[in-house]
Amino acid sequence: MKLGDFTSFEKFLTPKLITFGYWVGIIVILLAGAGGVITALFSGEIIFLVINLIGILLGMIFWRVLCEGAILLFGIYDRLGEVRDGFQGSHLTSRDN
């Protein structure tokens, strides 16, 4: 990303930040899950271990869907800009009935 892109708002910085936040979130989920797994192992309860492993998996899936939804919003905005630019080039006018 060039300085001109940063100051002109032609390209969004947020999708890159969302990608970075996704990986930070995955690390946090794995660390929290590892803490739960270690606690479950020391308590000797297999059910807590299984619940923690399922929680890690569901947490990672939920986090992925949430981040994809945010990036999808930016993709929609980009596509709408392309549609707008296409209409400006064709000089469409409305008809009077």
N, C-alpha and C positions, 0 to 999 in steps of 0.2 A: 504494500500500500504506500503510495506516494503522499507527500505533504499536501499536494493539490487536491487529492481525493479526500483527505481528512478535512480540509477547510471548505470544500465546495459542497459537501453532502451528496455527491453523486453516487457514492458507494456507501453502503451501510457498514458500520463497525460492529453493530449488535450481533449479527449472525456468527461472527468470529468469537465474540465474547460468550455467546451461548454455547458454542462448541467447547471452549475452554471450561466454562462452568459445568458442562456435561461431564467432562473427565474429572474435574474436582469432585463433583457429586458422586461419581462412581467410586472414587477412592474413599470418600467419606462413608458410603454405604458398605463397602467391603471392610473397612476398619471397624465400623460399628458392628457389622455382622460377625467379624472375627472375635470381637470382644464377647458377643453373645454366645458364640460357639465355645470359646474357652470357658466361660462361666458355666455353660451347660455340661461340658466335659468334667469340670471339677465338682459339679453338683451330682453327677452320676445319673442324671435323668435323660434317657434317650429321647423322650417326647420333646423336651426343650431343645435338644440338638436339632431334631427334625423341623420343629417350628422355626428355629433361627435360620436354617438353610432355606426353607421355603420363603421366609421373610426377606432374605438377601435376594433371592431370585425375583420375587414380586416387586421389591423396591427398585431393583435395576430396570425391570420392564417399565414400571410406572415412570421412573425418571427419564427413560428414553422417550416414551410417548409424550411426556410433558415438553421436553426439549424439541422434539420433532414438531409438535404443534406450534411452538414459538417460531421456529424457522419457517414453517409452512406459511405463517402470516406474512413474513417478509417476502416469500416467494410469490404469494398472491399479489402483494403490492407491486412487485417488479413486473409481473405479467399484466396487471392493469395499466401500468405505465406504457408497456409495449402496445397494448390495444389502443390507448389514447393517442400514441404517436402514429399508429396506423390510420386512425380516423382523421387525424390532422392532415395527413398526406393525401387522402382521397377527396377532401373538400366536400364532404356530405352536407347536404342542406335538407331541411325539413320541408315537406309539401303542405301547402294549404289546401284544404278540401272545400 
